[in-house]
Amino acid sequence: MSQSLTEKTNVENEDEVTIIEADTSLLRKFGKENLDRILSPEAVRRAENIIANASHDFYQDCVMETPKLKPFVAQLTKGGMASQLALKNIISIAFSVKTKSGQANYDLVAALAKSLHFICEETTPAQITPSMLKVIEWHYNSINLLLTAKMAGDGGEIGKDILAEIEKIRPKT
């Protein structure tokens, strides 16, 4: 049995070296030839292409899902069960957009969708005031605008400022 990297040895002389055997269980399991084929440069390029195409698909999914928020945001003003259902639907859509936009490298969109998700999760229909409705609408409009403009990334300094302002308006629990 080989010694793990975290184990300490009783070494009398600090100049002595302990040789730790490499874990070769994958080589034994798959065989060197198969492992080389799986990790070949061509296999890595194919995997990168799949990931790049998936990122585009995730972006397209976000573009298709975001407009679904609009009728639910409008439904928040009705109160009662209609507002409760609207909040649940907004939470679900915001979670999906957050996840997919993050995978598509739309980090600012993901942060805004995460904020929308948490705000709606922490809000009851009785707490839907005109100012809360504006906050929710602002999130929806911002997410929609960033996706329409294809603004990938984290938004740089402006994105940091936006996220700092969002923290100020989030309801405290």
C-alpha positions as CSV (number, residue, x, y, z in Angstrom):
1,M,0.0,0.0,0.0
2,S,1.4,3.4,-1.0
3,Q,1.8,6.2,1.5
4,S,-0.5,9.3,1.0
5,L,0.9,12.7,0.5
6,T,-0.6,13.9,3.8
7,E,1.0,11.3,6.0
8,K,4.0,12.3,8.0
9,T,7.0,10.0,8.2
10,N,9.4,9.6,11.0
11,V,12.5,11.0,9.3
12,E,15.6,11.3,11.5
13,N,17.5,13.3,8.9
14,E,15.6,16.2,7.2
15,D,17.7,15.6,4.1
16,E,16.1,12.2,3.6
17,V,13.4,11.9,0.9
18,T,10.4,9.7,1.0
19,I,9.3,8.5,-2.4
20,I,5.6,8.1,-2.8
21,E,4.4,5.8,-5.5
22,A,2.0,7.3,-8.1
23,D,-1.5,6.0,-8.1
24,T,-1.8,3.8,-11.2
25,S,-5.3,2.6,-10.7
26,L,-6.7,4.3,-13.8
27,L,-3.9,2.8,-15.9
28,R,-4.7,-0.6,-14.5
29,K,-8.4,-0.1,-15.1
30,F,-8.4,1.4,-18.6
31,G,-4.9,0.5,-19.9
32,K,-2.3,3.0,-21.1
33,E,-3.4,2.8,-24.7
34,N,-7.0,3.6,-23.9
35,L,-6.1,6.4,-21.5
36,D,-3.8,8.0,-24.1
37,R,-6.7,7.8,-26.7
38,I,-9.2,9.3,-24.2
39,L,-6.8,12.2,-23.4
40,S,-5.4,12.7,-26.9
41,P,-5.2,16.3,-28.2
42,E,-8.0,15.5,-30.7
43,A,-10.3,14.3,-27.9
44,V,-9.6,17.4,-25.9
45,R,-10.4,19.6,-29.0
46,R,-13.7,17.7,-29.5
47,A,-14.6,18.2,-25.9
48,E,-13.8,21.9,-26.1
49,N,-16.0,22.2,-29.2
50,I,-18.9,20.5,-27.4
51,I,-18.5,22.9,-24.5
52,A,-18.4,25.9,-26.8
53,N,-21.5,24.8,-28.6
54,A,-23.2,24.1,-25.3
55,S,-22.4,27.6,-24.1
56,H,-24.2,29.0,-27.2
57,D,-27.2,26.7,-26.5
58,F,-27.3,27.9,-22.8
59,Y,-27.3,31.5,-24.0
60,Q,-30.1,30.8,-26.4
61,D,-32.1,29.0,-23.7
62,C,-31.7,32.2,-21.5
63,V,-32.9,34.4,-24.4
64,M,-36.0,32.2,-24.7
65,E,-36.7,31.9,-21.0
66,T,-36.3,35.5,-19.9
67,P,-39.4,36.9,-21.6
68,K,-41.4,34.3,-19.7
69,L,-40.8,36.4,-16.6
70,K,-42.8,39.4,-17.9
71,P,-46.3,38.1,-17.4
72,F,-45.4,36.8,-13.9
73,V,-44.0,40.1,-12.9
74,A,-47.2,41.8,-14.0
75,Q,-49.2,39.2,-12.1
76,L,-47.5,40.2,-8.8
77,T,-49.9,43.2,-8.4
78,K,-52.9,40.9,-8.2
79,G,-52.1,39.7,-4.6
80,G,-53.1,36.5,-2.9
81,M,-52.6,33.2,-4.7
82,A,-52.0,34.9,-8.0
83,S,-48.9,36.6,-6.5
84,Q,-47.8,33.4,-4.7
85,L,-48.0,31.5,-8.0
86,A,-46.2,34.3,-9.8
87,L,-43.4,34.4,-7.2
88,K,-42.9,30.6,-7.6
89,N,-42.7,30.9,-11.4
90,I,-40.3,33.8,-11.2
91,I,-38.1,31.8,-8.8
92,S,-38.0,28.8,-11.1
93,I,-37.2,30.9,-14.2
94,A,-34.6,33.0,-12.4
95,F,-32.9,29.8,-11.2
96,S,-32.8,28.4,-14.7
97,V,-31.5,31.7,-16.2
98,K,-28.9,32.0,-13.4
99,T,-27.6,28.5,-14.0
100,K,-27.5,28.6,-17.8
101,S,-26.2,32.1,-18.1
102,G,-23.3,31.3,-15.8
103,Q,-22.5,28.3,-18.0
104,A,-22.6,30.5,-21.0
105,N,-20.1,33.1,-19.5
106,Y,-22.8,35.7,-18.9
107,D,-21.7,36.2,-15.3
108,L,-23.4,39.6,-14.7
109,V,-26.7,38.1,-16.0
110,A,-26.2,35.1,-13.7
111,A,-25.6,37.4,-10.7
112,L,-28.7,39.4,-11.5
113,A,-30.8,36.3,-11.9
114,K,-29.4,35.0,-8.6
115,S,-30.4,38.2,-6.9
116,L,-33.9,38.0,-8.5
117,H,-34.2,34.4,-7.4
118,F,-33.3,35.2,-3.8
119,I,-35.5,38.4,-3.6
120,C,-38.5,36.5,-4.8
121,E,-37.7,33.5,-2.5
122,E,-37.6,35.8,0.5
123,T,-40.7,37.8,-0.4
124,T,-44.3,37.0,0.4
125,P,-47.3,38.3,-1.6
126,A,-48.1,40.7,1.3
127,Q,-44.6,42.2,0.9
128,I,-45.2,43.2,-2.8
129,T,-45.2,46.9,-2.5
130,P,-44.8,49.3,-5.4
131,S,-41.1,49.7,-4.5
132,M,-40.6,45.9,-4.3
133,L,-42.3,45.6,-7.7
134,K,-39.9,48.2,-9.1
135,V,-36.9,46.2,-7.8
136,I,-38.2,43.0,-9.4
137,E,-39.1,44.8,-12.7
138,W,-35.6,46.3,-12.7
139,H,-34.0,42.9,-12.4
140,Y,-36.1,41.5,-15.2
141,N,-35.4,44.5,-17.5
142,S,-31.7,44.4,-16.8
143,I,-31.4,40.7,-17.5
144,N,-33.3,41.1,-20.7
145,L,-31.2,44.0,-21.8
146,L,-27.9,42.3,-21.1
147,L,-29.0,39.2,-23.0
148,T,-30.4,41.2,-25.9
149,A,-27.1,43.2,-26.1
150,K,-25.1,39.9,-25.8
151,M,-23.1,41.4,-23.0
152,A,-21.1,38.4,-21.8
153,G,-18.7,38.5,-18.8
154,D,-19.0,40.2,-15.4
155,G,-19.5,43.8,-16.6
156,G,-16.1,44.9,-15.2
157,E,-16.2,47.8,-12.8
158,I,-19.7,48.8,-13.8
159,G,-20.9,45.3,-13.1
160,K,-19.2,45.4,-9.6
161,D,-21.0,48.7,-8.9
162,I,-24.4,47.3,-10.0
163,L,-23.9,44.2,-7.8
164,A,-23.0,46.4,-4.8
165,E,-26.1,48.5,-5.3
166,I,-28.2,45.3,-5.5
167,E,-27.0,44.2,-2.1
168,K,-28.3,47.5,-0.7
169,I,-31.8,46.9,-2.0
170,R,-32.2,43.3,-1.1
171,P,-34.5,42.6,1.7
172,K,-32.7,41.7,4.9
173,T,-33.8,38.4,6.5
